[in-house]
């Protein structure tokens, strides 16, 4: 029984994020259909899922994923969880974590 629990836990951990393919092919697994990819300063890549009809987004980073809820914005759209905020307008975006802009000058690119 203990061995089954270990195998099950390992399987769940391996499938937690689309970034972790578990293969050495060098290619990332396909992105979800509702994902938008942004290329940002310093060669960073930001992936954001915009679920249809939802008032939230899911930010997908290589080491974590998290949800941000839509909030009031004077221009464009804004999503936040109180600590992290995504600002987007047209094909441009930036992500702030606390008082630091961690993804700056992001431009939407083809998947």
Secondary structure as UniProt FT lines:
FT   HELIX           2..14
FT   TURN            18..19
FT   TURN            33..34
FT   STRAND          35..39
FT   HELIX           41..43
FT   STRAND          45..49
FT   TURN            52..53
FT   STRAND          56..61
FT   TURN            62..63
FT   STRAND          64..71
FT   STRAND          77..80
FT   STRAND          84..89
FT   TURN            90..91
FT   STRAND          92..97
FT   TURN            98..99
FT   STRAND          100..109
//
